[in-house]
Amino acid sequence: MTDASRLQALHQLRAALLQCRACPAMQPPPVSGLAVLSPVVLVGQAPGAKEPVVGKPFAWTAGKTLFRWFQDAAGISEGDFRSKIYMAAVCRCFPGKLPQGGDRVPDGGEIARCGTWMEKEFSLLQPRLVLPVGKLAIARFLPPAPLIEQVGQIFSTTAFGVSCDIIPLPHPSGASPWHRMEPGLTLLRRALDLTRTHPAFQQAMRLP
């Protein structure tokens, strides 16, 4: 398949994803990044309440922190990041709020159903580097473990039938102090350095 046909297929897949209404408890519309043929895929957890309104992932407070990480570590702006890195998520719709406050965690069925979209994306993109952000996203690719044992390291695995490297990142939520205090601060810096120097990331940075 040529790059042109892959890109066309990716645009069609994204259009179909945005029409998905497979999970009754989720709050549509789904949110997706741009259709970009990148060797790097960033995988978030699920959009918050603001992202469906804006129509793009990481569009609010956590996103400002995430993009500042990459600006400081790799000199890449938010706009360039969005146009060069494919942005996916464990679930693409806002899960809704819990009665006691906070966002609901997607259940296993919702994660599995939404995973069919990521499986198709991986089939088209054949990514060589995956950046899962937050514990829920990391758990889609690696066995359960504390963040201290995952962030700051690189793992080789097979995800959705594709051989790739995994560099886990903590969630940039303002509610979590993990990435703002030691050892999280140092481990985050190490993870970003591993990302910046990875051949797939460097290739992505050369995309037009």
Beta strands, then each sheet from edge to edge (+ up, - down):
strand 1: 40-44
strand 2: 86-89
strand 3: 129-132
strand 4: 155-159
strand 5: 162-166
sheet 1: 2+ 1+ 3+ 5+ 4-
end
